[in-house]
Amino acid sequence: MADEQKTILDVQHLSIAYPISIGVVRAVEDVSFTLDDGEALGLVGESGCGKSTLGLSILKLQRPPGRVTAGKIMYRGTDILSMSDKSLLAMRGRSIAMIFQNPLTSLNPLFTVERHFLETIRYHDAAYSREKALAAVQTILAVLGIEKKRLKEYPHQLSGGMRQRIMIGLALIMNPDILIADEPTTSLDVIVEAGFTELLLELRRLYKLSIILITHNLGLVAEIADRIAVMYAGTIMEIATAQEIFDHPLHPYTQGLINCVPNIRVEQKELVTMPGSPPDLVDPPVGCRFAPRCPKVMDICRVKSPSLREHAPAHVAACWLYGKRED
């Protein structure tokens, strides 16, 4: 990213836990990362690694009984975790907006598309007249390629791709600084997904958005992200530019993820798979959480957890294979 860009979101040593009957699920453990103004950050990893929980926590929306046990989430110098409920409600949608995984369950089935937009606008700015609000809605619909007649329809009357576009419009209608997209293409077929990718890139350019893209789709982050953070079992294993992650992955887990993606440029008789399964987050392994599955595991990996360290310019990884070992 350019030197003049400044950090607008700084997540510092964040930990989130969910108490359950047999113990505590450590869904996110000591996670730190930054997001610069105008940057797109991809957050990738296997299902259950804590990506969505981390995304929700930025808006302080982690599902109950989950709670933040440590850390800070700094947005333009203010800790989101210390905000009052009134301040949080004002921030959500206006400063930081989110596209949730399933648009059909995120939209109210009893509201028309028009009512969804009008209520969103009027909640954040009661001074908007109906005419002014509808003019703003029609502007965003035109950008999204949605016909005006769709305003009178209900969510069940729309296709999956159209519902996803409505969710994007609702997220962008107040012109937020940051857009968090949580698995935005899960319910889309490959053709609609390709269109969504092009649309997100265009919206980023038009609205100068900072984006956190949460996904397991490495192809999608390759198209959109400037940097990629790789999560595993609630922790971040590696952060670097997208090009560095794909060209020179350091962590064995990152290497495994990339090797699992079919490559039409390489003669490959069978798909490569990563052996084993992610650990139980009620009782995670001692040391590196990837150690039980790692093909390059060493003795120290089983007893001590590595911290994120810079091993190349703007390239950090939590792995004992690189750099000096801590005492």
C-alpha positions as CSV (number, residue, x, y, z in Angstrom):
1,M,0.0,0.0,0.0
2,A,1.1,3.6,-0.6
3,D,3.0,5.4,2.2
4,E,0.5,8.2,2.5
5,Q,-2.3,5.8,3.4
6,K,-3.0,5.6,7.1
7,T,-4.3,2.9,9.4
8,I,-8.0,3.3,10.1
9,L,-8.6,-0.1,11.9
10,D,-6.1,-1.6,14.4
11,V,-7.1,-4.9,16.1
12,Q,-4.7,-5.5,19.0
13,H,-4.3,-8.9,20.7
14,L,-8.0,-9.8,20.5
15,S,-9.3,-12.9,22.2
16,I,-12.9,-14.1,22.2
17,A,-14.3,-17.0,24.2
18,Y,-17.6,-18.9,24.2
19,P,-18.5,-20.7,27.5
20,I,-20.3,-24.0,26.9
21,S,-21.3,-26.9,29.1
22,I,-18.0,-28.8,28.8
23,G,-15.7,-25.8,29.0
24,V,-14.7,-22.7,27.0
25,V,-14.3,-22.4,23.2
26,R,-11.4,-20.1,22.5
27,A,-12.8,-19.0,19.1
28,V,-10.2,-16.2,18.6
29,E,-6.9,-16.1,20.5
30,D,-4.5,-13.2,20.6
31,V,-5.2,-11.9,17.0
32,S,-3.7,-8.6,15.8
33,F,-3.9,-7.0,12.4
34,T,-4.4,-3.5,10.8
35,L,-6.4,-2.2,7.9
36,D,-5.3,0.9,6.0
37,D,-7.5,3.5,4.4
38,G,-8.5,2.2,0.9
39,E,-7.0,-1.3,1.5
40,A,-8.6,-4.6,0.9
41,L,-7.6,-7.3,3.4
42,G,-8.5,-11.0,2.8
43,L,-9.1,-13.1,5.9
44,V,-8.9,-16.8,4.9
45,G,-8.9,-20.2,6.5
46,E,-10.8,-23.4,6.9
47,S,-14.4,-23.4,8.2
48,G,-14.5,-23.0,12.0
49,C,-11.2,-21.1,12.2
50,G,-12.8,-18.0,13.7
51,K,-13.0,-15.7,10.6
52,S,-16.7,-14.8,11.0
53,T,-16.4,-14.4,14.7
54,L,-13.6,-12.0,14.2
55,G,-15.5,-10.1,11.6
56,L,-18.6,-9.8,13.8
57,S,-16.5,-8.7,16.8
58,I,-15.4,-5.6,14.9
59,L,-19.0,-4.4,15.1
60,K,-19.3,-5.9,18.6
61,L,-21.8,-8.4,17.2
62,Q,-20.2,-11.7,18.4
63,R,-23.0,-14.1,19.1
64,P,-24.0,-14.6,22.8
65,P,-22.7,-15.9,25.0
66,G,-19.4,-15.1,23.3
67,R,-17.4,-12.3,24.9
68,V,-14.2,-10.5,24.3
69,T,-11.7,-11.6,27.0
70,A,-8.8,-9.4,25.9
71,G,-7.6,-6.9,23.4
72,K,-8.7,-3.7,21.6
73,I,-10.4,-2.9,18.3
74,M,-9.3,0.7,17.4
75,Y,-11.2,2.5,14.8
76,R,-9.7,5.9,13.9
77,G,-8.2,6.1,17.4
78,T,-11.4,5.0,19.3
79,D,-11.7,1.6,21.0
80,I,-14.9,0.0,19.6
81,L,-15.1,-2.3,22.6
82,S,-15.4,0.6,25.0
83,M,-18.2,2.4,23.0
84,S,-21.6,2.9,24.5
85,D,-24.6,1.1,22.9
86,K,-25.8,4.4,21.4
87,S,-22.4,5.1,19.8
88,L,-22.2,1.5,18.5
89,L,-25.6,1.8,16.9
90,A,-24.6,5.0,15.2
91,M,-21.4,3.5,13.9
92,R,-22.8,0.3,12.5
93,G,-23.8,1.0,8.9
94,R,-22.6,4.5,8.8
95,S,-18.8,4.0,9.5
96,I,-18.4,0.3,9.3
97,A,-20.9,-1.9,7.4
98,M,-21.2,-5.6,7.0
99,I,-22.5,-8.0,4.3
100,F,-23.6,-11.2,6.1
101,Q,-23.3,-14.8,4.8
102,N,-26.9,-15.5,3.9
103,P,-28.8,-12.5,2.5
104,L,-32.1,-14.3,2.7
105,T,-31.9,-14.7,6.5
106,S,-30.5,-11.2,6.9
107,L,-33.4,-9.4,5.1
108,N,-36.8,-9.0,6.8
109,P,-39.3,-11.2,4.8
110,L,-42.1,-8.7,5.6
111,F,-40.3,-5.7,4.2
112,T,-40.1,-4.6,0.6
113,V,-36.7,-3.7,-0.7
114,E,-37.7,0.0,-0.6
115,R,-38.6,-0.2,3.1
116,H,-35.3,-1.9,3.9
117,F,-33.4,1.1,2.4
118,L,-35.7,3.8,3.8
119,E,-35.4,2.5,7.4
120,T,-31.6,2.2,7.1
121,I,-31.3,5.8,5.9
122,R,-33.8,7.3,8.3
123,Y,-32.2,5.5,11.3
124,H,-28.9,7.2,10.7
125,D,-30.3,10.5,9.5
126,A,-33.8,11.4,10.5
127,A,-33.6,14.6,8.5
128,Y,-33.7,12.8,5.2
129,S,-37.0,13.4,3.4
130,R,-38.6,10.5,1.6
131,E,-37.8,12.1,-1.7
132,K,-34.2,12.6,-0.8
133,A,-33.8,9.1,0.5
134,L,-35.4,7.5,-2.5
135,A,-33.1,9.6,-4.8
136,A,-30.1,8.2,-2.9
137,V,-31.5,4.7,-3.2
138,Q,-32.0,5.0,-6.9
139,T,-28.4,6.2,-7.3
140,I,-27.0,3.1,-5.5
141,L,-29.4,0.8,-7.4
142,A,-28.1,2.2,-10.7
143,V,-24.5,1.4,-9.6
144,L,-25.5,-2.1,-8.6
145,G,-27.5,-2.7,-11.8
146,I,-30.8,-3.2,-10.1
147,E,-34.0,-2.1,-11.8
148,K,-36.2,0.5,-10.0
149,K,-39.2,-1.9,-10.1
150,R,-37.4,-4.2,-7.6
151,L,-38.0,-1.6,-4.8
152,K,-41.6,-2.9,-4.5
153,E,-40.6,-6.6,-4.2
154,Y,-40.0,-8.7,-1.2
155,P,-36.8,-10.8,-0.5
156,H,-38.5,-14.1,-1.5
157,Q,-39.2,-12.7,-4.9
158,L,-35.5,-12.1,-5.7
159,S,-32.8,-14.5,-6.9
160,G,-29.8,-15.2,-4.7
161,G,-27.6,-12.9,-6.7
162,M,-30.1,-10.1,-6.5
163,R,-30.5,-10.5,-2.8
164,Q,-26.8,-10.3,-2.4
165,R,-26.8,-7.0,-4.4
166,I,-29.5,-5.6,-2.2
167,M,-27.3,-6.5,0.9
168,I,-24.4,-4.7,-0.7
169,G,-26.6,-1.7,-1.4
170,L,-27.8,-1.6,2.2
171,A,-24.2,-1.8,3.4
172,L,-23.1,1.1,1.1
173,I,-26.1,3.4,1.3
174,M,-24.6,5.5,4.1
175,N,-21.1,5.6,2.4
176,P,-19.1,3.8,5.2
177,D,-15.4,3.8,5.6
178,I,-15.1,0.0,6.0
179,L,-17.1,-2.8,4.4
180,I,-16.8,-6.3,6.0
181,A,-17.9,-9.0,3.6
182,D,-18.5,-12.3,5.3
183,E,-18.4,-15.2,2.8
184,P,-20.3,-13.0,0.3
185,T,-20.2,-15.6,-2.5
186,T,-21.3,-18.7,-0.6
187,S,-24.8,-18.8,-2.0
188,L,-23.8,-17.8,-5.5
189,D,-23.1,-19.9,-8.6
190,V,-19.8,-19.4,-10.4
191,I,-21.2,-17.1,-13.0
192,V,-22.9,-14.8,-10.5
193,E,-19.7,-15.0,-8.3
194,A,-17.6,-13.7,-11.2
195,G,-20.0,-10.8,-11.6
196,F,-19.9,-10.1,-7.9
197,T,-16.1,-9.9,-8.0
198,E,-16.2,-7.4,-10.8
199,L,-18.9,-5.4,-9.0
200,L,-16.9,-5.3,-5.7
201,L,-13.8,-4.1,-7.4
202,E,-15.8,-1.3,-9.1
203,L,-17.5,-0.3,-5.9
204,R,-14.2,-0.2,-4.1
205,R,-12.9,2.2,-6.8
206,L,-16.1,4.4,-6.8
207,Y,-16.6,4.6,-3.0
208,K,-12.9,4.4,-1.9
209,L,-13.8,1.6,0.4
210,S,-11.6,-0.3,2.8
211,I,-12.6,-3.9,2.7
212,I,-12.2,-6.9,5.0
213,L,-13.1,-10.0,2.8
214,I,-13.8,-13.1,4.9
215,T,-13.7,-16.2,2.8
216,H,-12.3,-19.7,2.2
217,N,-12.2,-18.9,-1.5
218,L,-8.5,-18.3,-2.4
219,G,-9.4,-17.3,-5.9
220,L,-11.7,-14.6,-4.7
221,V,-9.0,-13.0,-2.4
222,A,-6.5,-13.3,-5.2
223,E,-8.8,-11.0,-7.3
224,I,-9.6,-8.5,-4.6
225,A,-7.2,-8.4,-1.7
226,D,-4.1,-6.3,-1.4
227,R,-3.0,-8.3,1.7
228,I,-4.0,-11.6,3.1
229,A,-4.2,-12.8,6.7
230,V,-4.3,-16.6,7.1
231,M,-6.2,-17.9,10.1
232,Y,-6.1,-21.3,11.7
233,A,-7.9,-22.6,14.9
234,G,-8.6,-19.0,16.1
235,T,-5.1,-17.6,15.5
236,I,-3.4,-15.8,12.7
237,M,-0.6,-17.8,11.1
238,E,0.7,-15.4,8.4
239,I,0.1,-12.0,6.9
240,A,1.6,-10.6,3.7
241,T,0.7,-9.1,0.4
242,A,-1.5,-11.2,-1.8
243,Q,1.3,-11.7,-4.2
244,E,3.7,-12.8,-1.5
245,I,1.2,-15.2,0.0
246,F,0.7,-17.0,-3.4
247,D,4.3,-16.8,-4.6
248,H,6.2,-17.3,-1.3
249,P,4.0,-18.7,1.4
250,L,6.0,-19.3,4.6
251,H,3.8,-21.1,7.0
252,P,3.2,-24.8,6.3
253,Y,-0.5,-24.2,6.8
254,T,-0.6,-21.5,4.1
255,Q,1.4,-23.8,1.8
256,G,-1.1,-26.6,2.4
257,L,-4.1,-24.3,1.6
258,I,-2.5,-23.2,-1.6
259,N,-1.6,-26.7,-2.6
260,C,-5.2,-27.8,-2.1
261,V,-6.3,-25.5,-4.9
262,P,-6.4,-27.1,-8.4
263,N,-3.9,-25.6,-10.7
264,I,-4.6,-25.9,-14.5
265,R,-1.0,-24.8,-15.2
266,V,0.5,-27.9,-13.5
267,E,0.1,-31.5,-14.5
268,Q,-1.7,-33.0,-11.6
269,K,-3.2,-36.5,-11.6
270,E,-5.0,-36.1,-8.3
271,L,-5.9,-33.3,-5.9
272,V,-3.6,-32.6,-3.0
273,T,-5.3,-32.8,0.4
274,M,-4.2,-31.6,3.9
275,P,-4.3,-34.5,6.3
276,G,-6.0,-34.3,9.7
277,S,-8.6,-31.9,11.0
278,P,-8.6,-28.6,12.9
279,P,-8.2,-29.0,16.7
280,D,-10.9,-28.9,19.3
281,L,-11.0,-25.3,20.5
282,V,-12.2,-26.3,23.9
283,D,-8.9,-28.1,24.4
284,P,-6.4,-26.8,21.8
285,P,-3.0,-28.5,21.5
286,V,-0.1,-27.1,23.5
287,G,2.4,-25.1,21.4
288,C,1.6,-24.4,17.8
289,R,-2.1,-25.2,17.0
290,F,-1.1,-26.6,13.6
291,A,1.6,-28.9,15.0
292,P,-0.5,-32.1,14.9
293,R,-1.1,-31.7,11.1
294,C,2.2,-30.0,10.2
295,P,4.5,-32.0,7.8
296,K,7.5,-29.9,9.1
297,V,6.8,-30.1,12.8
298,M,9.7,-29.9,15.3
299,D,10.0,-30.7,19.0
300,I,9.6,-27.0,20.0
301,C,6.3,-26.7,18.0
302,R,4.6,-29.2,20.4
303,V,5.6,-27.3,23.6
304,K,5.7,-23.6,22.7
305,S,3.5,-21.4,20.6
306,P,5.4,-19.1,18.1
307,S,4.5,-15.5,17.8
308,L,4.0,-13.5,14.6
309,R,7.4,-12.2,13.4
310,E,8.5,-10.4,10.3
311,H,10.6,-12.6,8.1
312,A,10.6,-10.5,5.0
313,P,9.5,-6.9,4.4
314,A,5.8,-6.6,5.4
315,H,5.6,-10.4,5.6
316,V,5.0,-11.9,9.1
317,A,4.5,-15.6,10.1
318,A,4.1,-17.5,13.3
319,C,6.4,-20.4,12.7
320,W,9.5,-21.9,14.4
321,L,11.0,-22.7,11.0
322,Y,12.0,-19.0,10.6
323,G,14.1,-16.7,12.6
324,K,15.5,-16.9,16.1
325,R,13.7,-19.0,18.7
326,E,12.4,-17.3,21.9
327,D,14.0,-18.2,25.2
